[in-house]
Amino acid sequence: MTIIYEAIGVIHSPFTETAGMPIQPKGALGISGHIEIFPQFVDGLKDLDGFSHIILLYHFHRVVEKRLRVTPFLDSTERGVFSTRAPVRPNSIGLSIVELQGIQDARLSIVNVDILDGTPLLDIKPCVPDFDQFLVTRTGWLDKTAPDAGKMTSDGRFQ
């Protein structure tokens, strides 16, 4: 089955290379960026300014390989890619929750950006705590290392 997506815009950030980037939005606190929405999609931004946080779905445009086993940033053990957030997935789709600072025409100002500059944006969804937060009781192999995510940066292993 073939699935085709169309980018709705482009994400801009201070990160031009993957090495040294934060690996999650928690490690990108205070880092500003913006999104350019393509003209044909601007009408879809109506009412988005009422939300403090948005969920971005995007294409890992610099990833050239796909792997089912990876050694993630927060571990030294090889893991199945679906138990990680590594970008070298069968479908190169990324997800980040960022803070929406404002909307001016086709430009969204955002903070807590952990995304590479020039990344194609596939979709935006409002972040709603009543929908999106659950009492998570297990985090698998990340139980011990997840608190370190805010301090970890990319070392370029998934280029």
N, CA, C and O atoms as a GROMACS GRO file, in nm:
protein
  636
    1MET      N    1   0.083  -0.116   0.000
    1MET     CA    2   0.000   0.000   0.000
    1MET      C    3   0.089   0.125   0.000
    1MET      O    4   0.182   0.135   0.079
    2THR      N    5   0.060   0.218  -0.088
    2THR     CA    6   0.134   0.343  -0.094
    2THR      C    7   0.051   0.453  -0.030
    2THR      O    8  -0.068   0.466  -0.057
    3ILE      N    9   0.115   0.531   0.055
    3ILE     CA   10   0.051   0.644   0.120
    3ILE      C   11   0.134   0.766   0.087
    3ILE      O   12   0.256   0.765   0.102
    4ILE      N   13   0.068   0.872   0.044
    4ILE     CA   14   0.139   0.994   0.008
    4ILE      C   15   0.086   1.109   0.093
    4ILE      O   16  -0.035   1.130   0.104
    5TYR      N   17   0.178   1.183   0.155
    5TYR     CA   18   0.142   1.301   0.233
    5TYR      C   19   0.197   1.425   0.164
    5TYR      O   20   0.298   1.420   0.094
    6GLU      N   21   0.129   1.535   0.186
    6GLU     CA   22   0.173   1.663   0.134
    6GLU      C   23   0.213   1.750   0.252
    6GLU      O   24   0.138   1.763   0.348
    7ALA      N   25   0.329   1.811   0.244
    7ALA     CA   26   0.372   1.902   0.350
    7ALA      C   27   0.278   2.022   0.352
    7ALA      O   28   0.236   2.072   0.248
    8ILE      N   29   0.246   2.069   0.474
    8ILE     CA   30   0.161   2.188   0.488
    8ILE      C   31   0.244   2.311   0.522
    8ILE      O   32   0.192   2.423   0.525
    9GLY      N   33   0.372   2.290   0.547
    9GLY     CA   34   0.459   2.401   0.580
    9GLY      C   35   0.600   2.352   0.610
    9GLY      O   36   0.633   2.236   0.587
   10VAL      N   37   0.682   2.444   0.662
   10VAL     CA   38   0.821   2.414   0.694
   10VAL      C   39   0.851   2.465   0.835
   10VAL      O   40   0.813   2.576   0.871
   11ILE      N   41   0.921   2.382   0.913
   11ILE     CA   42   0.960   2.419   1.049
   11ILE      C   43   1.101   2.477   1.044
   11ILE      O   44   1.190   2.423   0.978
   12HIS      N   45   1.120   2.589   1.114
   12HIS     CA   46   1.251   2.654   1.120
   12HIS      C   47   1.298   2.657   1.264
   12HIS      O   48   1.222   2.686   1.356
   13SER      N   49   1.426   2.627   1.282
   13SER     CA   50   1.486   2.623   1.415
   13SER      C   51   1.632   2.666   1.402
   13SER      O   52   1.682   2.683   1.291
   14PRO      N   53   1.701   2.683   1.515
   14PRO     CA   54   1.843   2.717   1.507
   14PRO      C   55   1.932   2.598   1.471
   14PRO      O   56   2.053   2.614   1.455
   15PHE      N   57   1.874   2.478   1.457
   15PHE     CA   58   1.954   2.357   1.437
   15PHE      C   59   1.969   2.324   1.289
   15PHE      O   60   1.874   2.284   1.223
   16THR      N   61   2.091   2.342   1.238
   16THR     CA   62   2.116   2.312   1.097
   16THR      C   63   2.181   2.175   1.079
   16THR      O   64   2.187   2.124   0.967
   17GLU      N   65   2.228   2.117   1.187
   17GLU     CA   66   2.287   1.983   1.186
   17GLU      C   67   2.226   1.902   1.300
   17GLU      O   68   2.186   1.959   1.402
   18THR      N   69   2.219   1.770   1.284
   18THR     CA   70   2.159   1.688   1.388
   18THR      C   71   2.250   1.673   1.510
   18THR      O   72   2.200   1.664   1.622
   19ALA      N   73   2.380   1.671   1.491
   19ALA     CA   74   2.471   1.656   1.604
   19ALA      C   75   2.457   1.776   1.697
   19ALA      O   76   2.464   1.891   1.653
   20GLY      N   77   2.437   1.749   1.825
   20GLY     CA   78   2.424   1.854   1.925
   20GLY      C   79   2.282   1.904   1.947
   20GLY      O   80   2.260   1.986   2.036
   21MET      N   81   2.187   1.856   1.869
   21MET     CA   82   2.046   1.895   1.889
   21MET      C   83   1.989   1.829   2.013
   21MET      O   84   2.033   1.720   2.050
   22PRO      N   85   1.892   1.893   2.078
   22PRO     CA   86   1.820   1.823   2.185
   22PRO      C   87   1.746   1.704   2.125
   22PRO      O   88   1.704   1.708   2.010
   23ILE      N   89   1.731   1.597   2.204
   23ILE     CA   90   1.666   1.478   2.150
   23ILE      C   91   1.515   1.475   2.178
   23ILE      O   92   1.444   1.390   2.124
   24GLN      N   93   1.466   1.564   2.262
   24GLN     CA   94   1.324   1.574   2.294
   24GLN      C   95   1.293   1.720   2.327
   24GLN      O   96   1.384   1.794   2.364
   25PRO      N   97   1.167   1.763   2.316
   25PRO     CA   98   1.132   1.901   2.350
   25PRO      C   99   1.171   1.940   2.493
   25PRO      O  100   1.199   2.056   2.520
   26LYS      N  101   1.172   1.846   2.584
   26LYS     CA  102   1.210   1.875   2.722
   26LYS      C  103   1.354   1.926   2.730
   26LYS      O  104   1.387   2.004   2.820
   27GLY      N  105   1.438   1.883   2.641
   27GLY     CA  106   1.576   1.929   2.636
   27GLY      C  107   1.594   2.056   2.555
   27GLY      O  108   1.704   2.109   2.544
   28ALA      N  109   1.484   2.105   2.498
   28ALA     CA  110   1.489   2.225   2.414
   28ALA      C  111   1.414   2.341   2.479
   28ALA      O  112   1.372   2.434   2.410
   29LEU      N  113   1.398   2.336   2.610
   29LEU     CA  114   1.321   2.441   2.679
   29LEU      C  115   1.379   2.578   2.648
   29LEU      O  116   1.498   2.603   2.666
   30GLY      N  117   1.294   2.666   2.601
   30GLY     CA  118   1.334   2.803   2.571
   30GLY      C  119   1.390   2.824   2.432
   30GLY      O  120   1.417   2.939   2.394
   31ILE      N  121   1.410   2.719   2.355
   31ILE     CA  122   1.465   2.734   2.220
   31ILE      C  123   1.352   2.772   2.125
   31ILE      O  124   1.252   2.700   2.111
   32SER      N  125   1.370   2.885   2.059
   32SER     CA  126   1.266   2.940   1.971
   32SER      C  127   1.283   2.894   1.828
   32SER      O  128   1.392   2.862   1.781
   33GLY      N  129   1.170   2.891   1.760
   33GLY     CA  130   1.167   2.861   1.618
   33GLY      C  131   1.038   2.917   1.562
   33GLY      O  132   0.962   2.985   1.630
   34HIS      N  133   1.014   2.887   1.437
   34HIS     CA  134   0.886   2.926   1.378
   34HIS      C  135   0.849   2.829   1.266
   34HIS      O  136   0.932   2.753   1.216
   35ILE      N  137   0.724   2.836   1.230
   35ILE     CA  138   0.672   2.751   1.123
   35ILE      C  139   0.614   2.842   1.015
   35ILE      O  140   0.540   2.935   1.045
   36GLU      N  141   0.649   2.814   0.892
   36GLU     CA  142   0.587   2.881   0.777
   36GLU      C  143   0.481   2.786   0.723
   36GLU      O  144   0.514   2.676   0.680
   37ILE      N  145   0.356   2.828   0.724
   37ILE     CA  146   0.249   2.748   0.666
   37ILE      C  147   0.231   2.791   0.521
   37ILE      O  148   0.227   2.910   0.491
   38PHE      N  149   0.220   2.695   0.432
   38PHE     CA  150   0.200   2.726   0.291
   38PHE      C  151   0.064   2.793   0.271
   38PHE      O  152  -0.031   2.761   0.342
   39PRO      N  153   0.055   2.887   0.177
   39PRO     CA  154  -0.066   2.970   0.162
   39PRO      C  155  -0.197   2.892   0.153
   39PRO      O  156  -0.298   2.936   0.208
   40GLN      N  157  -0.197   2.780   0.085
   40GLN     CA  158  -0.322   2.706   0.066
   40GLN      C  159  -0.373   2.641   0.196
   40GLN      O  160  -0.485   2.589   0.198
   41PHE      N  161  -0.292   2.643   0.303
   41PHE     CA  162  -0.332   2.581   0.430
   41PHE      C  163  -0.355   2.683   0.542
   41PHE      O  164  -0.393   2.645   0.653
   42VAL      N  165  -0.333   2.810   0.516
   42VAL     CA  166  -0.344   2.913   0.619
   42VAL      C  167  -0.483   2.918   0.680
   42VAL      O  168  -0.496   2.939   0.801
   43ASP      N  169  -0.587   2.898   0.602
   43ASP     CA  170  -0.724   2.903   0.655
   43ASP      C  171  -0.746   2.798   0.765
   43ASP      O  172  -0.831   2.817   0.852
   44GLY      N  173  -0.670   2.691   0.763
   44GLY     CA  174  -0.680   2.587   0.866
   44GLY      C  175  -0.627   2.629   1.001
   44GLY      O  176  -0.645   2.556   1.099
   45LEU      N  177  -0.560   2.745   1.009
   45LEU     CA  178  -0.507   2.794   1.137
   45LEU      C  179  -0.613   2.864   1.222
   45LEU      O  180  -0.588   2.897   1.338
   46LYS      N  181  -0.731   2.886   1.166
   46LYS     CA  182  -0.837   2.954   1.240
   46LYS      C  183  -0.859   2.885   1.376
   46LYS      O  184  -0.876   2.764   1.382
   47ASP      N  185  -0.859   2.964   1.482
   47ASP     CA  186  -0.884   2.922   1.620
   47ASP      C  187  -0.767   2.850   1.687
   47ASP      O  188  -0.777   2.818   1.805
   48LEU      N  189  -0.659   2.825   1.616
   48LEU     CA  190  -0.544   2.758   1.678
   48LEU      C  191  -0.477   2.846   1.783
   48LEU      O  192  -0.415   2.795   1.875
   49ASP      N  193  -0.490   2.978   1.770
   49ASP     CA  194  -0.425   3.069   1.864
   49ASP      C  195  -0.481   3.060   2.006
   49ASP      O  196  -0.425   3.120   2.097
   50GLY      N  197  -0.588   2.987   2.026
   50GLY     CA  198  -0.644   2.968   2.160
   50GLY      C  199  -0.576   2.857   2.238
   50GLY      O  200  -0.612   2.832   2.354
   51PHE      N  201  -0.479   2.790   2.180
   51PHE     CA  202  -0.410   2.678   2.244
   51PHE      C  203  -0.267   2.718   2.281
   51PHE      O  204  -0.198   2.784   2.204
   52SER      N  205  -0.224   2.677   2.400
   52SER     CA  206  -0.087   2.710   2.443
   52SER      C  207   0.016   2.615   2.385
   52SER      O  208   0.131   2.653   2.366
   53HIS      N  209  -0.024   2.492   2.356
   53HIS     CA  210   0.069   2.391   2.305
   53HIS      C  211   0.006   2.321   2.184
   53HIS      O  212  -0.115   2.301   2.177
   54ILE      N  213   0.093   2.285   2.091
   54ILE     CA  214   0.046   2.214   1.972
   54ILE      C  215   0.134   2.092   1.948
   54ILE      O  216   0.251   2.088   1.987
   55ILE      N  217   0.075   1.993   1.884
   55ILE     CA  218   0.145   1.871   1.847
   55ILE      C  219   0.182   1.884   1.700
   55ILE      O  220   0.097   1.908   1.614
   56LEU      N  221   0.310   1.868   1.672
   56LEU     CA  222   0.358   1.875   1.535
   56LEU      C  223   0.394   1.735   1.486
   56LEU      O  224   0.466   1.661   1.554
   57LEU      N  225   0.345   1.700   1.370
   57LEU     CA  226   0.384   1.576   1.302
   57LEU      C  227   0.463   1.620   1.180
   57LEU      O  228   0.419   1.703   1.101
   58TYR      N  229   0.581   1.561   1.165
   58TYR     CA  230   0.670   1.608   1.060
   58TYR      C  231   0.749   1.492   0.999
   58TYR      O  232   0.750   1.381   1.052
   59HIS      N  233   0.812   1.522   0.888
   59HIS     CA  234   0.890   1.423   0.814
   59HIS      C  235   1.039   1.441   0.847
   59HIS      O  236   1.094   1.550   0.831
   60PHE      N  237   1.104   1.333   0.893
   60PHE     CA  238   1.249   1.336   0.916
   60PHE      C  239   1.317   1.338   0.779
   60PHE      O  240   1.355   1.234   0.726
   61HIS      N  241   1.332   1.457   0.722
   61HIS     CA  242   1.376   1.471   0.584
   61HIS      C  243   1.523   1.441   0.559
   61HIS      O  244   1.562   1.423   0.444
   62ARG      N  245   1.604   1.435   0.663
   62ARG     CA  246   1.746   1.407   0.644
   62ARG      C  247   1.782   1.262   0.672
   62ARG      O  248   1.897   1.222   0.653
   63VAL      N  249   1.688   1.184   0.715
   63VAL     CA  250   1.715   1.043   0.744
   63VAL      C  251   1.718   0.965   0.613
   63VAL      O  252   1.624   0.971   0.534
   64VAL      N  253   1.827   0.893   0.590
   64VAL     CA  254   1.841   0.820   0.464
   64VAL      C  255   1.829   0.669   0.483
   64VAL      O  256   1.804   0.596   0.386
   65GLU      N  257   1.845   0.622   0.604
   65GLU     CA  258   1.836   0.478   0.625
   65GLU      C  259   1.717   0.446   0.716
   65GLU      O  260   1.668   0.532   0.789
   66LYS      N  261   1.674   0.324   0.708
   66LYS     CA  262   1.568   0.272   0.794
   66LYS      C  263   1.626   0.154   0.870
   66LYS      O  264   1.700   0.073   0.813
   67ARG      N  265   1.593   0.144   0.998
   67ARG     CA  266   1.642   0.031   1.078
   67ARG      C  267   1.532  -0.017   1.170
   67ARG      O  268   1.452   0.062   1.220
   68LEU      N  269   1.527  -0.147   1.192
   68LEU     CA  270   1.432  -0.203   1.288
   68LEU      C  271   1.494  -0.222   1.425
   68LEU      O  272   1.423  -0.240   1.524
   69ARG      N  273   1.626  -0.219   1.432
   69ARG     CA  274   1.700  -0.228   1.560
   69ARG      C  275   1.791  -0.107   1.569
   69ARG      O  276   1.861  -0.073   1.474
   70VAL      N  277   1.791  -0.041   1.685
   70VAL     CA  278   1.875   0.077   1.706
   70VAL      C  279   1.930   0.076   1.849
   70VAL      O  280   1.875   0.012   1.938
   71THR      N  281   2.038   0.147   1.867
   71THR     CA  282   2.088   0.175   2.001
   71THR      C  283   2.049   0.320   2.029
   71THR      O  284   2.112   0.412   1.976
   72PRO      N  285   1.947   0.342   2.110
   72PRO     CA  286   1.894   0.478   2.131
   72PRO      C  287   1.989   0.565   2.212
   72PRO      O  288   2.082   0.516   2.276
   73PHE      N  289   1.964   0.696   2.207
   73PHE     CA  290   2.048   0.792   2.278
   73PHE      C  291   2.055   0.765   2.427
   73PHE      O  292   2.160   0.785   2.488
   74LEU      N  293   1.947   0.721   2.487
   74LEU     CA  294   1.942   0.706   2.632
   74LEU      C  295   1.976   0.566   2.680
   74LEU      O  296   1.942   0.529   2.792
   75ASP      N  297   2.044   0.489   2.596
   75ASP     CA  298   2.076   0.352   2.634
   75ASP      C  299   2.197   0.305   2.554
   75ASP      O  300   2.236   0.366   2.455
   76SER      N  301   2.256   0.197   2.600
   76SER     CA  302   2.369   0.139   2.527
   76SER      C  303   2.333  -0.001   2.474
   76SER      O  304   2.419  -0.072   2.422
   77THR      N  305   2.206  -0.039   2.489
   77THR     CA  306   2.158  -0.169   2.444
   77THR      C  307   2.076  -0.152   2.316
   77THR      O  308   1.998  -0.058   2.304
   78GLU      N  309   2.095  -0.242   2.223
   78GLU     CA  310   2.016  -0.240   2.100
   78GLU      C  311   1.870  -0.268   2.133
   78GLU      O  312   1.839  -0.360   2.209
   79ARG      N  313   1.780  -0.189   2.076
   79ARG     CA  314   1.635  -0.201   2.101
   79ARG      C  315   1.561  -0.206   1.968
   79ARG      O  316   1.613  -0.166   1.864
   80GLY      N  317   1.438  -0.255   1.973
   80GLY     CA  318   1.351  -0.247   1.856
   80GLY      C  319   1.312  -0.102   1.834
   80GLY      O  320   1.280  -0.032   1.931
   81VAL      N  321   1.314  -0.055   1.710
   81VAL     CA  322   1.290   0.086   1.681
   81VAL      C  323   1.155   0.134   1.734
   81VAL      O  324   1.141   0.251   1.770
   82PHE      N  325   1.055   0.045   1.740
   82PHE     CA  326   0.923   0.088   1.786
   82PHE      C  327   0.916   0.107   1.938
   82PHE      O  328   0.816   0.157   1.990
   83SER      N  329   1.021   0.068   2.009
   83SER     CA  330   1.028   0.095   2.153
   83SER      C  331   1.115   0.217   2.180
   83SER      O  332   1.156   0.242   2.293
   84THR      N  333   1.144   0.294   2.073
   84THR     CA  334   1.227   0.413   2.084
   84THR      C  335   1.160   0.527   2.006
   84THR      O  336   1.056   0.509   1.943
   85ARG      N  337   1.223   0.641   2.012
   85ARG     CA  338   1.179   0.754   1.930
   85ARG      C  339   1.284   0.788   1.825
   85ARG      O  340   1.288   0.901   1.775
   86ALA      N  341   1.368   0.692   1.793
   86ALA     CA  342   1.473   0.712   1.692
   86ALA      C  343   1.410   0.748   1.557
   86ALA      O  344   1.303   0.697   1.523
   87PRO      N  345   1.475   0.834   1.481
   87PRO     CA  346   1.419   0.878   1.353
   87PRO      C  347   1.433   0.781   1.237
   87PRO      O  348   1.373   0.803   1.132
   88VAL      N  349   1.510   0.674   1.251
   88VAL     CA  350   1.538   0.582   1.140
   88VAL      C  351   1.429   0.474   1.128
   88VAL      O  352   1.459   0.355   1.120
   89ARG      N  353   1.306   0.517   1.128
   89ARG     CA  354   1.188   0.431   1.131
   89ARG      C  355   1.143   0.393   0.990
   89ARG      O  356   1.184   0.458   0.894
   90PRO      N  357   1.061   0.289   0.975
   90PRO     CA  358   1.010   0.256   0.841
   90PRO      C  359   0.938   0.374   0.775
   90PRO      O  360   0.950   0.394   0.654
   91ASN      N  361   0.862   0.450   0.853
   91ASN     CA  362   0.800   0.574   0.806
   91ASN      C  363   0.863   0.687   0.885
   91ASN      O  364   0.849   0.692   1.007
   92SER      N  365   0.931   0.775   0.820
   92SER     CA  366   1.011   0.878   0.885
   92SER      C  367   0.926   0.992   0.939
   92SER      O  368   0.938   1.106   0.896
   93ILE      N  369   0.838   0.959   1.035
   93ILE     CA  370   0.747   1.056   1.092
   93ILE      C  371   0.792   1.090   1.234
   93ILE      O  372   0.813   1.001   1.316
   94GLY      N  373   0.806   1.220   1.260
   94GLY     CA  374   0.842   1.267   1.393
   94GLY      C  375   0.723   1.335   1.459
   94GLY      O  376   0.628   1.376   1.393
   95LEU      N  377   0.730   1.346   1.592
   95LEU     CA  378   0.624   1.408   1.670
   95LEU      C  379   0.689   1.490   1.780
   95LEU      O  380   0.777   1.440   1.852
   96SER      N  381   0.647   1.614   1.795
   96SER     CA  382   0.693   1.699   1.904
   96SER      C  383   0.576   1.783   1.954
   96SER      O  384   0.491   1.824   1.876
   97ILE      N  385   0.574   1.806   2.082
   97ILE     CA  386   0.478   1.899   2.141
   97ILE      C  387   0.556   2.026   2.174
   97ILE      O  388   0.652   2.022   2.251
   98VAL      N  389   0.515   2.137   2.116
   98VAL     CA  390   0.583   2.264   2.136
   98VAL      C  391   0.484   2.366   2.189
   98VAL      O  392   0.362   2.349   2.179
   99GLU      N  393   0.538   2.474   2.246
   99GLU     CA  394   0.454   2.582   2.296
   99GLU      C  395   0.431   2.682   2.183
   99GLU      O  396   0.525   2.728   2.119
  100LEU      N  397   0.305   2.716   2.161
  100LEU     CA  398   0.268   2.813   2.059
  100LEU      C  399   0.271   2.952   2.120
  100LEU      O  400   0.195   2.981   2.213
  101GLN      N  401   0.359   3.038   2.070
  101GLN     CA  402   0.373   3.174   2.122
  101GLN      C  403   0.282   3.274   2.051
  101GLN      O  404   0.238   3.372   2.111
  102GLY      N  405   0.255   3.248   1.924
  102GLY     CA  406   0.168   3.339   1.850
  102GLY      C  407   0.158   3.301   1.705
  102GLY      O  408   0.236   3.221   1.653
  103ILE      N  409   0.059   3.360   1.640
  103ILE     CA  410   0.037   3.338   1.496
  103ILE      C  411   0.024   3.474   1.429
  103ILE      O  412  -0.058   3.556   1.470
  104GLN      N  413   0.103   3.495   1.328
  104GLN     CA  414   0.097   3.617   1.248
  104GLN      C  415   0.086   3.575   1.102
  104GLN      O  416   0.185   3.532   1.042
  105ASP      N  417  -0.032   3.588   1.045
  105ASP     CA  418  -0.058   3.545   0.908
  105ASP      C  419  -0.024   3.397   0.893
  105ASP      O  420  -0.092   3.312   0.953
  106ALA      N  421   0.078   3.363   0.814
  106ALA     CA  422   0.114   3.222   0.789
  106ALA      C  423   0.232   3.176   0.873
  106ALA      O  424   0.290   3.071   0.847
  107ARG      N  425   0.267   3.255   0.976
  107ARG     CA  426   0.384   3.224   1.058
  107ARG      C  427   0.343   3.196   1.202
  107ARG      O  428   0.277   3.277   1.267
  108LEU      N  429   0.384   3.078   1.250
  108LEU     CA  430   0.360   3.040   1.389
  108LEU      C  431   0.491   3.052   1.464
  108LEU      O  432   0.590   2.991   1.425
  109SER      N  433   0.492   3.128   1.572
  109SER     CA  434   0.610   3.138   1.658
  109SER      C  435   0.597   3.031   1.766
  109SER      O  436   0.494   3.020   1.831
  110ILE      N  437   0.703   2.952   1.783
  110ILE     CA  438   0.699   2.839   1.876
  110ILE      C  439   0.825   2.837   1.963
  110ILE      O  440   0.928   2.893   1.924
  111VAL      N  441   0.817   2.773   2.079
  111VAL     CA  442   0.934   2.750   2.163
  111VAL      C  443   0.937   2.604   2.207
  111VAL      O  444   0.839   2.531   2.195
  112ASN      N  445   1.054   2.565   2.258
  112ASN     CA  446   1.083   2.427   2.299
  112ASN      C  447   1.097   2.338   2.176
  112ASN      O  448   1.045   2.226   2.170
  113VAL      N  449   1.170   2.390   2.078
  113VAL     CA  450   1.183   2.326   1.947
  113VAL      C  451   1.304   2.233   1.945
  113VAL      O  452   1.418   2.276   1.968
  114ASP      N  453   1.279   2.107   1.919
  114ASP     CA  454   1.385   2.005   1.908
  114ASP      C  455   1.392   1.948   1.767
  114ASP      O  456   1.422   1.830   1.748
  115ILE      N  457   1.364   2.031   1.669
  115ILE     CA  458   1.346   1.988   1.530
  115ILE      C  459   1.449   2.056   1.441
  115ILE      O  460   1.482   2.173   1.460
  116LEU      N  461   1.499   1.983   1.344
  116LEU     CA  462   1.598   2.034   1.251
  116LEU      C  463   1.539   2.141   1.160
  116LEU      O  464   1.425   2.129   1.114
  117ASP      N  465   1.616   2.246   1.134
  117ASP     CA  466   1.572   2.354   1.046
  117ASP      C  467   1.540   2.300   0.907
  117ASP      O  468   1.612   2.217   0.853
  118GLY      N  469   1.430   2.348   0.851
  118GLY     CA  470   1.390   2.307   0.716
  118GLY      C  471   1.305   2.181   0.712
  118GLY      O  472   1.278   2.129   0.604
  119THR      N  473   1.264   2.132   0.828
  119THR     CA  474   1.186   2.008   0.834
  119THR      C  475   1.045   2.029   0.778
  119THR      O  476   0.977   2.122   0.818
  120PRO      N  477   1.002   1.943   0.686
  120PRO     CA  478   0.866   1.952   0.632
  120PRO      C  479   0.762   1.916   0.738
  120PRO      O  480   0.771   1.812   0.803
  121LEU      N  481   0.663   2.004   0.754
  121LEU     CA  482   0.554   1.982   0.849
  121LEU      C  483   0.439   1.909   0.780
  121LEU      O  484   0.394   1.950   0.674
  122LEU      N  485   0.394   1.800   0.841
  122LEU     CA  486   0.284   1.722   0.785
  122LEU      C  487   0.149   1.759   0.844
  122LEU      O  488   0.048   1.760   0.774
  123ASP      N  489   0.147   1.792   0.974
  123ASP     CA  490   0.018   1.820   1.038
  123ASP      C  491   0.041   1.892   1.170
  123ASP      O  492   0.149   1.886   1.230
  124ILE      N  493  -0.062   1.961   1.215
  124ILE     CA  494  -0.066   2.028   1.346
  124ILE      C  495  -0.193   1.984   1.414
  124ILE      O  496  -0.299   1.978   1.352
  125LYS      N  497  -0.182   1.953   1.542
  125LYS     CA  498  -0.300   1.920   1.622
  125LYS      C  499  -0.290   1.997   1.753
  125LYS      O  500  -0.180   2.016   1.806
  126PRO      N  501  -0.403   2.043   1.806
  126PRO     CA  502  -0.397   2.110   1.936
  126PRO      C  503  -0.367   2.008   2.045
  126PRO      O  504  -0.415   1.895   2.041
  127CYS      N  505  -0.288   2.048   2.142
  127CYS     CA  506  -0.258   1.961   2.256
  127CYS      C  507  -0.362   1.990   2.364
  127CYS      O  508  -0.374   2.103   2.411
  128VAL      N  509  -0.437   1.889   2.402
  128VAL     CA  510  -0.546   1.903   2.499
  128VAL      C  511  -0.521   1.803   2.612
  128VAL      O  512  -0.532   1.683   2.591
  129PRO      N  513  -0.487   1.852   2.730
  129PRO     CA  514  -0.456   1.760   2.841
  129PRO      C  515  -0.563   1.654   2.866
  129PRO      O  516  -0.530   1.538   2.895
  130ASP      N  517  -0.689   1.690   2.855
  130ASP     CA  518  -0.796   1.592   2.878
  130ASP      C  519  -0.794   1.479   2.775
  130ASP      O  520  -0.845   1.370   2.802
  131PHE      N  521  -0.738   1.504   2.659
  131PHE     CA  522  -0.729   1.403   2.554
  131PHE      C  523  -0.595   1.332   2.553
  131PHE      O  524  -0.587   1.212   2.526
  132ASP      N  525  -0.489   1.407   2.584
  132ASP     CA  526  -0.354   1.361   2.555
  132ASP      C  527  -0.272   1.317   2.675
  132ASP      O  528  -0.160   1.267   2.657
  133GLN      N  529  -0.322   1.333   2.796
  133GLN     CA  530  -0.246   1.292   2.913
  133GLN      C  531  -0.311   1.171   2.979
  133GLN      O  532  -0.432   1.167   3.000
  134PHE      N  533  -0.228   1.074   3.009
  134PHE     CA  534  -0.272   0.951   3.073
  134PHE      C  535  -0.180   0.922   3.190
  134PHE      O  536  -0.065   0.967   3.191
  135LEU      N  537  -0.227   0.850   3.286
  135LEU     CA  538  -0.140   0.804   3.393
  135LEU      C  539  -0.059   0.688   3.336
  135LEU      O  540  -0.109   0.576   3.324
  136VAL      N  541   0.064   0.715   3.302
  136VAL     CA  542   0.152   0.615   3.244
  136VAL      C  543   0.219   0.540   3.358
  136VAL      O  544   0.285   0.601   3.443
  137THR      N  545   0.201   0.409   3.361
  137THR     CA  546   0.253   0.330   3.473
  137THR      C  547   0.380   0.253   3.440
  137THR      O  548   0.450   0.206   3.530
  138ARG      N  549   0.411   0.240   3.310
  138ARG     CA  550   0.533   0.171   3.270
  138ARG      C  551   0.596   0.242   3.152
  138ARG      O  552   0.526   0.283   3.059
  139THR      N  553   0.725   0.257   3.155
  139THR     CA  554   0.796   0.315   3.040
  139THR      C  555   0.908   0.224   2.993
  139THR      O  556   1.009   0.270   2.939
  140GLY      N  557   0.889   0.094   3.013
  140GLY     CA  558   0.983  -0.005   2.959
  140GLY      C  559   1.127   0.022   2.996
  140GLY      O  560   1.158   0.056   3.110
  141TRP      N  561   1.215   0.007   2.899
  141TRP     CA  562   1.358   0.024   2.923
  141TRP      C  563   1.394   0.167   2.962
  141TRP      O  564   1.503   0.192   3.013
  142LEU      N  565   1.303   0.262   2.937
  142LEU     CA  566   1.330   0.402   2.970
  142LEU      C  567   1.303   0.437   3.116
  142LEU      O  568   1.328   0.551   3.157
  143ASP      N  569   1.254   0.343   3.195
  143ASP     CA  570   1.227   0.371   3.337
  143ASP      C  571   1.345   0.438   3.406
  143ASP      O  572   1.327   0.529   3.487
  144LYS      N  573   1.465   0.393   3.375
  144LYS     CA  574   1.583   0.444   3.445
  144LYS      C  575   1.645   0.566   3.378
  144LYS      O  576   1.710   0.646   3.445
  145THR      N  577   1.627   0.583   3.248
  145THR     CA  578   1.701   0.688   3.178
  145THR      C  579   1.616   0.806   3.131
  145THR      O  580   1.672   0.910   3.096
  146ALA      N  581   1.484   0.793   3.127
  146ALA     CA  582   1.399   0.902   3.076
  146ALA      C  583   1.425   1.035   3.145
  146ALA      O  584   1.423   1.138   3.077
  147PRO      N  585   1.450   1.040   3.277
  147PRO     CA  586   1.477   1.170   3.338
  147PRO      C  587   1.601   1.240   3.281
  147PRO      O  588   1.616   1.361   3.298
  148ASP      N  589   1.688   1.168   3.213
  148ASP     CA  590   1.809   1.226   3.155
  148ASP      C  591   1.785   1.288   3.017
  148ASP      O  592   1.874   1.350   2.960
  149ALA      N  593   1.664   1.270   2.962
  149ALA     CA  594   1.636   1.316   2.825
  149ALA      C  595   1.658   1.466   2.808
  149ALA      O  596   1.698   1.510   2.701
  150GLY      N  597   1.631   1.544   2.911
  150GLY     CA  598   1.648   1.688   2.902
  150GLY      C  599   1.792   1.732   2.894
  150GLY      O  600   1.820   1.846   2.856
  151LYS      N  601   1.884   1.644   2.929
  151LYS     CA  602   2.027   1.677   2.927
  151LYS      C  603   2.099   1.619   2.805
  151LYS      O  604   2.213   1.656   2.776
  152MET      N  605   2.035   1.529   2.735
  152MET     CA  606   2.097   1.456   2.625
  152MET      C  607   2.081   1.533   2.494
  152MET      O  608   1.975   1.590   2.468
  153THR      N  609   2.186   1.534   2.411
  153THR     CA  610   2.178   1.589   2.278
  153THR      C  611   2.216   1.482   2.176
  153THR      O  612   2.280   1.382   2.210
  154SER      N  613   2.177   1.505   2.055
  154SER     CA  614   2.207   1.411   1.947
  154SER      C  615   2.356   1.407   1.921
  154SER      O  616   2.424   1.510   1.923
  155ASP      N  617   2.406   1.288   1.896
  155ASP     CA  618   2.547   1.273   1.861
  155ASP      C  619   2.564   1.238   1.714
  155ASP      O  620   2.673   1.204   1.669
  156GLY      N  621   2.456   1.248   1.639
  156GLY     CA  622   2.463   1.222   1.496
  156GLY      C  623   2.451   1.077   1.456
  156GLY      O  624   2.471   1.044   1.339
  157ARG      N  625   2.419   0.988   1.550
  157ARG     CA  626   2.416   0.846   1.517
  157ARG      C  627   2.303   0.805   1.423
  157ARG      O  628   2.305   0.695   1.368
  158PHE      N  629   2.204   0.892   1.403
  158PHE     CA  630   2.091   0.856   1.317
  158PHE      C  631   2.086   0.943   1.192
  158PHE      O  632   1.977   0.977   1.146
  159GLN      N  633   2.199   0.979   1.138
  159GLN     CA  634   2.201   1.062   1.018
  159GLN      C  635   2.177   0.979   0.896
  159GLN      O  636   2.175   1.031   0.784
   0.00000   0.00000   0.00000
